[in-house]
């Protein structure tokens, strides 16, 4: 895969994420799809990266594997006509500011803090 191909894939992934953003706000999207889509969108648009990109090997794993799989799963939960409508709206808004989810950032931070607290608790129990 060459550099242009990677850039094309990244643009497509960004467009699909924005499509999910529109879909989770759509009134005909089922509640369970809204919840899952909101989690994926929040994860992608969160200003805090749970797996820092500078970590070799796993730093880009979320962008390269986890996010595309999450988008694919969420797209399967959303009615096809709703997803197509949202995809078209996303194409129309191609140039724009991506939404930033501060709530999602708070959730990500809370999850990481819970993981750290659990790790400390388990380490203290072992020793």
C-alpha positions in Angstrom: 0.0 0.0 0.0 1.4 3.4 -1.0 1.1 6.7 0.8 -1.8 8.0 -1.4 -3.7 4.8 -0.7 -3.3 5.3 3.1 -4.4 8.9 2.8 -7.5 7.9 0.7 -8.4 5.3 3.4 -8.0 7.9 6.2 -10.3 10.3 4.4 -12.9 7.5 3.9 -12.7 6.5 7.5 -13.2 10.2 8.5 -16.2 10.4 6.3 -17.7 7.2 7.6 -17.2 8.4 11.2 -19.0 11.6 10.4 -21.8 9.5 8.8 -22.1 7.6 12.1 -22.2 10.9 13.9 -25.2 12.0 11.8 -26.8 8.5 12.1 -26.7 8.4 15.9 -28.6 11.7 15.9 -31.2 10.5 13.3 -34.6 9.8 14.8 -35.1 6.5 12.9 -31.9 4.9 14.2 -32.7 2.2 16.8 -31.7 3.1 20.4 -29.1 0.3 20.6 -27.5 1.5 17.3 -27.4 5.0 18.7 -25.6 4.0 21.8 -23.0 1.9 19.9 -22.5 4.6 17.3 -22.2 7.3 20.0 -19.5 5.3 21.6 -17.5 4.9 18.4 -18.0 8.5 17.4 -17.0 9.7 20.9 -13.9 7.5 20.8 -12.8 8.8 17.4 -13.6 12.5 18.1 -12.4 12.5 21.7 -9.6 14.9 22.2 -7.9 12.3 24.4 -6.3 9.3 22.6 -6.7 6.3 24.9 -3.8 4.5 23.1 -1.2 7.2 22.4 0.1 7.0 18.8 3.7 7.2 19.8 3.5 3.7 21.4 5.2 1.4 18.8 3.1 -1.3 17.3 -0.2 -0.5 19.2 -0.3 3.2 19.0 -2.1 3.2 15.6 -3.9 0.0 16.3 -7.1 1.7 17.3 -7.2 3.9 14.2 -6.3 1.0 11.9 -8.3 -1.9 13.3 -10.6 -1.0 16.2 -12.3 2.0 14.6 -13.0 0.4 11.2 -14.5 -2.7 12.9 -16.6 -0.5 15.2 -17.8 1.5 12.2 -18.7 -1.6 10.3 -20.6 -3.1 13.3 -22.5 0.1 13.9 -23.4 0.5 10.2 -24.9 -3.0 10.3 -27.2 -2.0 13.2 -28.5 1.1 11.4 -31.3 0.8 8.8 -29.7 0.9 5.3 -31.8 3.8 4.1 -30.9 5.9 7.2 -27.2 5.1 6.7 -27.4 6.1 3.0 -29.1 9.3 3.9 -26.5 10.2 6.5 -23.7 9.2 4.2 -25.0 11.6 1.6 -25.2 14.4 4.2 -21.7 13.6 5.3 -20.5 14.0 1.7 -22.2 17.4 1.5 -20.5 18.6 4.6 -17.1 17.2 3.6 -15.2 20.4 4.5 -16.0 21.4 8.0 -15.0 21.2 11.6 -15.2 17.8 13.2 -17.3 17.6 16.3 -15.4 17.2 19.6 -17.1 15.2 22.3 -16.0 16.4 25.7 -18.5 13.9 27.3 -16.7 11.1 25.5 -13.4 12.4 26.6 -14.7 12.3 30.2 -15.9 8.8 29.8 -12.6 7.7 28.3 -10.7 9.3 31.2 -13.1 7.7 33.7 -12.6 4.3 32.2 -8.8 4.7 32.3 -8.9 5.8 35.9 -11.0 2.8 36.8 -8.5 0.5 35.1 -5.6 2.1 37.0 -7.5 1.9 40.3 -8.4 -1.7 39.6 -4.7 -2.5 38.8 -3.5 -0.8 41.9 -6.1 -2.6 44.0 -5.2 -6.0 42.5 -1.5 -5.3 42.9 -2.0 -4.5 46.6 -4.0 -7.6 47.2 -1.3 -9.8 45.6 1.6 -8.3 47.7 
